[in-house]
Amino acid sequence: MDRFSANSSLKAPSLPEREKYNLNFRFEYGPLDDGTIWIRTPNKGLFHVDWLTLRLLLELNTGATVINLALKYKIEEKEIRSLLLNLEKQGAIVQKKQGKITRGKQQEDIALAPYIFAFLFLAAIQIYYFQNIASTLRLNRWYDGWLIAIISILPIILHELGHFLAAKPYFPSRLGFTFLWIFPAVYIDTQPAWCLPQNIRLLINSAGLLMDLIFNTALVASVLFYPSLEYYVTPLLILQYTRWTIILNPVVNGDGYWLLSDASKTINLRRKGREHLRKGKFHWLSLYGLLSVVFSLSSLLGLAWFIINLLGKVVPPFL
C-alpha cells in the first residue's frame, strides 16, 4: 500500500480511546491519471494513496476497528496505525459526527491550442532574431558580464511568477527554495497540480517558459528601436537559453521533468526511466537518459561561455 512515506519512521499511535467508537474523518479525495488516489486533508496536505488505503479509511469511518481490518486484509496493525497518526496530524481525524469524506470535484480540462500557438509564435521571433539580427557572441568588458548576470535575476523572478499566475485559479501555491546543480533557485510549489487534468498541469508546468519567451520578445523589440542594445541583449538571451537547458533537463527536478511526466502520463518517471536504462530495454523511456545527457552538455557549454565572458578581461588565458 502507498503510505505517507515521509512519516513512515513515526511510531504507531495507540489510539486506545478512539477505538471505542467510530473513527470520523474529514478529507477530500479523487482519482489520478494512473488510477491512484489523491487525498487532500484539512491542513492542505496532499498525498498519494492506493485504492486499498482509501477503502480502509472508508470502513474505519463507518465503524470498523483497526484489529478487524488488519485481519480482513492481512495487513499489519502498525501500518494502519501509522496511517491514522499521519491523518491525525493533518487534521483529518475529527470528533464524532463532525467529519465528512467527500469526493473532490473534477476540474474540466482546457484546450491548449491557443497557448501552443502563442508559444510557437514567440519562439519564431527568437529564431528570427538570431538568424538576422544577433551578432554579439563575446562581451568586450568583464563588468558587462556581471551587469548581465545581475539583470538575469529579473527573468528568473518572472519565470516563477508565470507558474504562480497559472496555478492561482486552481489552488494556492507557495514559495520554495532549492538547488539546481550548485545554483540556488527560488521556485513556486505546484504540488497540488497532481489532482488536476493533464492539460491544466501542462499549462502550469510550462507557464514559466512562456513568461521567459515574453520577456525575451520584449528584449528583441528593444533592439528594433535601439539597435545599440544588441550588444547586451544577445548575451542575455544566450544566458536565458542556457538556463533553459538546466530547468528543462528531465533528470533535474524542474519544469522539464514534470512536463515530460505529465505529457507522457508517467508517474515516477525518473525511477522508471532509470530501470529501463539499467535493463537495456528498447523503449521511449530509454531515451530519457540520452535526453538528459544532451541537456547537461548544453548547460555546460552555455555556462563555460558565460564564465569566459565574466573573466575575459581578468584572467590572461581567456584574453
C-alpha positions as CSV (number, residue, x, y, z in Angstrom):
1,M,0.0,0.0,0.0
2,D,1.1,3.6,-0.6
3,R,1.5,5.2,2.7
4,F,2.6,8.7,3.7
5,S,6.3,7.7,3.2
6,A,7.6,11.0,4.6
7,N,6.4,10.0,8.0
8,S,7.0,6.3,7.8
9,S,9.5,6.4,10.7
10,L,6.9,7.7,13.2
11,K,5.8,5.3,15.9
12,A,2.3,3.9,15.5
13,P,-0.3,5.6,17.7
14,S,-2.1,3.6,20.3
15,L,-5.4,5.4,19.9
16,P,-6.9,3.2,22.7
17,E,-9.8,5.5,23.4
18,R,-10.6,6.2,19.8
19,E,-11.2,2.5,19.0
20,K,-14.1,2.5,21.5
21,Y,-16.2,4.5,19.0
22,N,-16.2,5.1,15.3
23,L,-13.3,7.0,13.8
24,N,-14.5,10.0,12.0
25,F,-12.6,11.5,9.1
26,R,-12.7,14.8,7.2
27,F,-10.9,14.9,3.8
28,E,-11.4,15.2,0.1
29,Y,-10.3,12.6,-2.4
30,G,-10.2,11.9,-6.1
31,P,-8.6,9.7,-8.8
32,L,-5.4,10.4,-10.7
33,D,-4.4,9.6,-14.3
34,D,-2.6,6.4,-13.2
35,G,-5.5,5.1,-11.2
36,T,-4.1,6.0,-7.8
37,I,-5.9,8.4,-5.4
38,W,-5.1,11.8,-4.1
39,I,-6.2,12.8,-0.6
40,R,-6.4,16.5,0.4
41,T,-6.6,17.0,4.2
42,P,-7.9,20.0,6.2
43,N,-4.3,21.2,6.8
44,K,-3.9,21.5,3.0
45,G,-1.7,18.4,2.8
46,L,-1.9,16.4,-0.5
47,F,-1.0,12.7,-0.6
48,H,-1.0,9.8,-2.9
49,V,-2.7,6.6,-1.7
50,D,-3.9,3.5,-3.4
51,W,-7.5,2.1,-3.6
52,L,-7.0,-0.3,-0.7
53,T,-5.8,2.6,1.6
54,L,-8.9,4.6,0.7
55,R,-11.1,1.5,1.3
56,L,-9.6,1.1,4.8
57,L,-10.4,4.7,5.6
58,L,-13.9,4.5,4.4
59,E,-14.5,1.3,6.5
60,L,-12.9,2.9,9.6
61,N,-15.2,5.8,9.1
62,T,-18.2,3.5,9.2
63,G,-17.2,1.8,12.4
64,A,-14.6,-0.9,11.6
65,T,-11.7,-1.3,14.0
66,V,-8.0,-1.5,13.2
67,I,-7.8,-5.0,14.5
68,N,-10.6,-6.3,12.3
69,L,-9.3,-4.6,9.2
70,A,-5.8,-5.9,9.8
71,L,-7.2,-9.4,9.9
72,K,-9.6,-8.9,7.0
73,Y,-6.9,-7.5,4.6
74,K,-3.9,-9.3,6.1
75,I,-2.2,-6.0,6.9
76,E,0.0,-5.3,10.0
77,E,-1.8,-3.2,12.6
78,K,1.2,-0.9,12.8
79,E,0.8,0.1,9.2
80,I,-2.8,1.2,9.7
81,R,-2.0,3.0,12.9
82,S,0.9,4.8,11.2
83,L,-1.6,5.9,8.6
84,L,-4.0,7.1,11.3
85,L,-1.2,9.0,13.0
86,N,-0.4,10.9,9.9
87,L,-4.1,11.7,9.2
88,E,-4.5,12.9,12.8
89,K,-1.5,15.3,12.4
90,Q,-3.1,16.6,9.2
91,G,-6.4,17.3,11.0
92,A,-8.3,14.6,9.1
93,I,-9.5,12.7,12.1
94,V,-12.2,14.6,14.0
95,Q,-14.6,14.1,16.8
96,K,-17.7,12.0,16.3
97,K,-20.4,13.4,13.9
98,Q,-18.1,16.2,12.8
99,G,-16.3,14.5,9.9
100,K,-17.1,14.1,6.3
101,I,-15.3,12.3,3.5
102,T,-16.1,13.9,0.1
103,R,-15.1,13.0,-3.4
104,G,-13.4,16.1,-4.9
105,K,-15.0,17.8,-8.0
106,Q,-13.1,17.0,-11.1
107,Q,-11.8,20.2,-12.9
108,E,-12.8,20.4,-16.5
109,D,-9.7,20.2,-18.8
110,I,-8.8,23.1,-21.1
111,A,-7.7,23.3,-24.7
112,L,-4.0,24.1,-25.2
113,A,-4.2,25.1,-28.9
114,P,-4.2,28.9,-28.3
115,Y,-1.4,28.5,-25.7
116,I,0.7,26.4,-28.1
117,F,0.2,28.9,-30.9
118,A,1.4,31.8,-28.7
119,F,4.4,29.7,-27.6
120,L,5.4,28.9,-31.2
121,F,4.9,32.5,-32.4
122,L,7.2,33.9,-29.7
123,A,9.7,31.2,-30.3
124,A,9.7,32.0,-34.0
125,I,10.6,35.6,-33.1
126,Q,13.6,34.4,-31.1
127,I,14.8,32.3,-34.1
128,Y,14.4,35.2,-36.5
129,Y,16.4,37.4,-34.2
130,F,19.4,35.0,-34.0
131,Q,19.3,34.4,-37.7
132,N,19.1,38.0,-38.8
133,I,20.0,40.5,-36.0
134,A,22.2,38.9,-33.3
135,S,25.9,39.5,-33.7
136,T,27.5,39.8,-30.2
137,L,28.9,36.5,-29.0
138,R,31.6,37.9,-26.9
139,L,31.5,40.9,-24.5
140,N,34.3,43.4,-24.6
141,R,34.5,44.2,-20.9
142,W,34.3,41.8,-18.0
143,Y,31.9,44.1,-16.0
144,D,29.4,43.8,-18.8
145,G,29.2,40.2,-18.0
146,W,28.4,41.0,-14.3
147,L,25.8,43.5,-15.4
148,I,24.0,40.9,-17.5
149,A,24.3,38.4,-14.6
150,I,22.5,40.9,-12.3
151,I,19.8,41.7,-14.9
152,S,19.2,37.9,-15.4
153,I,17.7,37.8,-11.9
154,L,14.6,39.6,-13.3
155,P,13.6,36.9,-15.8
156,I,14.0,34.3,-13.0
157,I,11.5,36.1,-10.9
158,L,9.2,36.5,-13.9
159,H,9.5,32.8,-14.6
160,E,8.2,31.8,-11.2
161,L,5.5,34.5,-11.5
162,G,4.3,32.7,-14.6
163,H,3.9,29.4,-12.6
164,F,2.1,31.3,-9.8
165,L,-0.4,33.0,-12.1
166,A,-1.2,29.8,-14.0
167,A,-1.8,27.9,-10.7
168,K,-3.7,30.7,-9.0
169,P,-7.2,29.8,-10.4
170,Y,-6.9,26.2,-9.2
171,F,-5.0,26.2,-5.8
172,P,-2.9,28.4,-3.6
173,S,0.8,27.9,-4.3
174,R,3.7,28.7,-2.0
175,L,7.3,29.9,-2.5
176,G,10.1,27.4,-2.1
177,F,13.9,27.2,-2.3
178,T,16.1,24.6,-3.8
179,F,19.4,24.0,-5.7
180,L,19.7,23.3,-9.5
181,W,23.1,21.6,-9.6
182,I,25.1,24.0,-7.5
183,F,22.9,27.0,-8.2
184,P,20.4,28.3,-5.7
185,A,16.9,28.7,-7.1
186,V,13.6,30.0,-6.0
187,Y,10.5,28.1,-7.1
188,I,6.7,28.0,-6.8
189,D,5.5,24.8,-5.2
190,T,2.8,23.4,-7.6
191,Q,2.4,20.0,-5.9
192,P,-1.4,20.3,-5.7
193,A,-1.4,20.2,-9.5
194,W,-1.3,16.4,-9.2
195,C,-5.1,16.2,-8.9
196,L,-5.8,18.4,-11.9
197,P,-6.4,17.2,-15.5
198,Q,-3.5,16.7,-17.9
199,N,-3.7,19.9,-19.9
200,I,-4.0,22.1,-16.9
201,R,-0.9,20.5,-15.4
202,L,1.0,21.1,-18.7
203,L,-0.1,24.7,-18.6
204,I,1.1,25.3,-15.1
205,N,4.4,23.5,-15.7
206,S,5.2,25.4,-18.9
207,A,3.9,28.8,-17.8
208,G,7.3,29.9,-16.6
209,L,8.8,29.1,-20.1
210,L,6.0,31.2,-21.7
211,M,6.9,34.1,-19.4
212,D,10.5,33.7,-20.4
213,L,9.6,34.0,-24.1
214,I,7.5,37.1,-23.4
215,F,10.5,38.6,-21.6
216,N,12.8,37.6,-24.4
217,T,10.5,39.0,-27.1
218,A,10.4,42.3,-25.2
219,L,14.2,42.3,-25.4
220,V,14.1,41.7,-29.1
221,A,11.7,44.6,-29.5
222,S,14.0,46.9,-27.6
223,V,16.8,46.1,-30.1
224,L,14.5,47.1,-33.0
225,F,14.0,50.5,-31.5
226,Y,17.5,50.9,-30.1
227,P,20.0,48.8,-32.2
228,S,22.9,49.6,-29.8
229,L,21.2,47.4,-27.2
230,E,22.0,44.3,-29.2
231,Y,25.4,44.2,-27.6
232,Y,23.7,43.4,-24.2
233,V,20.5,41.7,-25.4
234,T,22.2,38.8,-27.3
235,P,24.4,37.7,-24.4
236,L,21.4,38.0,-22.1
237,L,19.3,35.8,-24.4
238,I,22.1,33.2,-24.6
239,L,22.2,33.2,-20.8
240,Q,18.4,32.7,-20.8
241,Y,18.7,29.6,-23.1
242,T,21.5,28.3,-21.0
243,R,19.2,28.4,-18.0
244,W,16.5,26.6,-20.1
245,T,18.9,23.7,-20.6
246,I,19.1,23.3,-16.9
247,I,15.4,23.7,-16.0
248,L,14.3,21.5,-18.9
249,N,16.8,18.8,-18.1
250,P,14.5,15.8,-17.3
251,V,16.9,14.5,-14.7
252,V,16.7,17.7,-12.7
253,N,13.5,18.1,-10.5
254,G,12.3,21.0,-12.6
255,D,10.0,22.1,-15.4
256,G,11.4,19.6,-17.9
257,Y,10.9,16.6,-15.7
258,W,7.2,17.5,-14.8
259,L,6.4,18.4,-18.5
260,L,7.7,15.1,-19.7
261,S,6.0,13.2,-16.8
262,D,2.6,14.9,-17.5
263,A,2.8,14.7,-21.3
264,S,3.5,11.0,-21.2
265,K,1.2,10.4,-18.2
266,T,4.1,8.6,-16.5
267,I,4.2,8.7,-12.7
268,N,7.6,8.2,-11.1
269,L,9.2,9.0,-14.4
270,R,12.8,9.2,-13.1
271,R,12.7,5.8,-11.4
272,K,11.1,4.1,-14.4
273,G,13.5,5.7,-16.8
274,R,16.5,4.5,-14.8
275,E,15.1,1.0,-14.6
276,H,14.7,0.9,-18.4
277,L,18.2,2.2,-19.0
278,R,19.6,-0.3,-16.5
279,K,17.9,-3.3,-18.1
280,G,18.7,-2.1,-21.6
281,K,15.1,-2.1,-22.8
282,F,14.2,-0.6,-26.2
283,H,11.6,1.8,-25.1
284,W,10.9,5.6,-25.3
285,L,11.8,5.7,-21.6
286,S,15.3,4.6,-22.5
287,L,15.7,7.9,-24.4
288,Y,15.1,9.7,-21.1
289,G,18.8,9.2,-20.1
290,L,20.0,10.3,-23.5
291,L,17.9,13.4,-23.4
292,S,19.3,14.3,-20.0
293,V,22.9,13.9,-21.4
294,V,22.2,16.3,-24.3
295,F,20.7,18.9,-21.9
296,S,23.6,18.5,-19.5
297,L,26.2,19.1,-22.2
298,S,24.3,22.1,-23.5
299,S,24.2,23.5,-19.9
300,L,28.0,23.1,-19.5
301,L,28.7,24.7,-22.9
302,G,26.5,27.7,-22.1
303,L,28.0,28.1,-18.6
304,A,31.5,27.9,-20.0
305,W,30.6,30.6,-22.5
306,F,29.3,32.8,-19.7
307,I,32.3,32.3,-17.4
308,I,34.6,33.3,-20.3
309,N,32.7,36.5,-20.7
310,L,32.9,37.2,-17.0
311,L,36.6,36.5,-16.8
312,G,37.6,37.6,-20.3
313,K,39.5,40.7,-19.3
314,V,40.8,39.5,-16.0
315,V,42.4,36.1,-16.4
316,P,45.1,36.1,-19.2
317,P,44.2,32.6,-20.7
318,F,40.8,34.0,-21.6
319,L,42.1,37.1,-23.4
